[in-house]
Amino acid sequence: MPVQRQFQENHILALLPGATYADWAPHFEIINLPLGKVLYEPGAILGHVYFPTTAIISWIYVLSNGASTEVVMTGREGLVGMYQLMGGGKSHNRAMVQTAGQAVRLPLSVALSSFTQNQQVQRLFLLYTQAMITQMAQIGVCHRHHTLDQQLCRMLLLTLDRMDGNTIAMTHELMSELLGVRREGVTLAAKRLMKNGVIHYSRGHITVLDRAELENRVCECYGVIQQEYERLLQHPAKLQQC
């Protein structure tokens, strides 16, 4: 009999083999993640992996001078803590909650046992890692070659795809930290989008009024990232064939 899946919102949990999901289910813990909460700092070793359902986590690289830039975004399509499963032990990034919400927490030892012993689980996680590496590489290209306006559109679209609704809780200060630019630059870019009726901004909340126009203005990086996630993380039957 197919196992009843309580956490279909997270794509990785939805794609797990039924037996693995059943083994993990007694260890699941639902946690609330407030905006700005740091799940781990650079060099930390995690005891758990996190599967966001409504929360969005930003992986941020922090330079020695305090400057920072988002290198990857993780929401309901993935998990936080993959580097532990890969045997890396530590990360050079900070994991911070970019959008408040919930996640399912699982002891690392439980996930690691399945990852090392079950080829189907290993394949799923490695495909997710491939998609995540594509996102990292594309964001690096985006920072180097595209305008701040395009980068802001890309970040807003990636965030929208990982949440319900069209209103994002995000201040100009947080946007500038994630994009690695001065706050004044983000403010001007956001004002241009507001002037053209694409977004509305008020007291730390961005409402996207015209998604089609946002997609018109974004660079190619957004499409590359989304297509890779869709290609690799498919229905379980197709996953076996790719």
N, C-alpha and C positions, 0 to 999 in steps of 0.2 A: 504493500500500500504506500503511495507517495506520501512523503513527510509533509506536514503542515508547516509552511514557512511564514513566520510571523513578521520577518523584516525584508519584505520584497522591495522596499524602497532602495536598498543598497544593491547595486547591480552585481557586485562580487558575491554577496550572500545569495542572491537569486540564482546565480549560475553554478553554485556549488553542487557537487554530486549529492543526492538525497541522503546517502549513508553518512557522509561527512557533516552535512548540516545537522542531522540527528545527533551525531556525536558532540558537536559543538554547542547545541542549543542549551543544555543544562549549565553551561559556563557563561552564557551571554549576560551582559549587564548593560542596561540602558542608562546613559549618563547625559546630563544637561551640560552643554558647553556655552558659557556666556561669551559675548563679544570681547576679544582681546585676551582671552585665556591662553596661556602658553602651555602646550602639552609637553614640550621638551625643548631644552636649549642645546646648542652645539656641544658635542662631546658626551651627551647623556646617553645612557643605555636604558631602553624601555623594558618594562615588565609586561606590557600589554600591546596589542595592536588595536586600532580603532577603525570601525566601519561607519562613516558618516551616513546618516539617513536624511537629516535636514540641515545639519551644520556644514559649513565649508571651511576647510583648513588651508592656510597659506604656508608654504615652505619658504622661508625667508633666509637669504644669505646676508650675514652681518659682517661688514669689514672691520678692521682694527680701529678705524677712525669713527666708528659708530654708524656710518652710512649703511643702508640696507636696500635690498631689491628682492621682490618675489621671483622665485625660480620655477615654481610649479604650484598649481591649485588642485586640491583634492576635495571632492564632494561625494555625492551618492553613487558616483561611478566607480569609486575605488576604496582604498584603505590607507591608513597612516601607520608606518612601521615596517614597510616592505624591506628596508635596508637590513633590519634585524633578521628577517627570514633568509636573506641572501648571504648572511654570514659576515656582513660588514662590521657589525658590532656597534659602531658609532656613526653619527651623522655630523656634517659640518653646518647643517641648517637649523634654524629655529622653526618649530611648528606652532603657529598661532591661529586662533579662531578668527577668521575674517567675517563670517556670518554666523550669528548665534543660532543654536539649534541642538539637535540630539545626535548621538552616535551610539553604536553598539560596541562595547569593549569586550575583548576576549584575551585571556592570559596568553602570553607569547608561547609558552610551552605547549599549549593545546594546538595552536596554529602550526607551530614548528613540527610537531609530530606528524600531522597530516601532510605538510609540505614535503617532508623528507621521505615519506612512505607511500604516498599516493600520486601517481604520475598525472592523473587528471587534474588534481588540485595544483600540482606544480606547474602544469601547462597553463592553467588559467591565470595563476599569479605571474608567470613569466610574460604572458601576453599583455597583462595589465602593465607590467614594468616596461615593456616595449612602447606601449602607448604613452606612458608617463615620460619616458626618455624623449619621445617625439615632442611632447609639450615643452619640456625643458629646452631642447635645442631650438624650437621655433620661437620661444619667448626670447632667447638670447639673440636670435636673428632680428626679431622685431625691435628690440631695444637699440640695435645697431643701425638698422636701415629704414625704419619707418617713423613717421611723425608722432609727436606726443598725442595729437588728436586721434590718430589711428590706434595707438597703443591703448588709449583710454576706452575706445569703442571695443577693442578686443577683450579687455579686462571685464567690461560691463556685460558683454555677451556671454563670456565663459561663466560669469557668476550667475546670470539669468538661467543658463542651461542646467545649473545645479541646484535650483530652488523652484518653488511654486510662486506664482504671482509676478508682478512687474515692478515692485518697490524694493530697493536694496538699501540696507542700513550701512552707510559708509560716509565718513567725513572726508573733506579735502585732505586733511592731514594724513589719514590712513591711505588714501589713494596715492598721495605723493610718496609715502613710505614704500608701498608695494611696487610702484613704478620706478622708484629710485631717482626721482626728480624733485625740483623745488616746488613747494606748495603753490607759489604764485603761478607756475606754469600750468598746474592742474586746474587752478581756479579759472584761468583764461580759457583753457580747452573746454571746461565744463560750461562756461558762459557762452561759448560759441554754439555748443549743442543746445543750450537753453534758448538762445536767440532764434534758432532755426526750428524750434518746437519738437526737438527729438527727445529731450528729457526735461524734467522739472526737479529742482533741488530745493529742499527746505529743511533746515535744522538736522543735518546729518542723514537725510533720507533722499535717495535718488529714485524718482519714478520714471520709468521708460515709457514715453508717450507714443513713440513711433519706432517700433523694432525694425521694420523694413528699412527705414532710412538709416538706422544704426548699422544694419548689415551692409547698406550701400556704401557707407563711409569707412568701414573697417578694412584693414589690409588682408592679404591672402592668408596670413598666419592663423586666423580664427578658423577658416575652413579646413586647413591642413590638420589642425589639432583635433577638431570634431570628427572629421572623416576617419582619422586613425583610430579613435576610440570606438566609433561605430563599426569599423571593419574588424577590429580584433575582439571586441567584447560583444558577441552576438548571442543568439539563442543557443542553448546547450548542444542541440543536434548539429548545428552548423559549426560550433566551436571545435568539434572533433575533427572536422574536415579541413580547417584552415591551416 
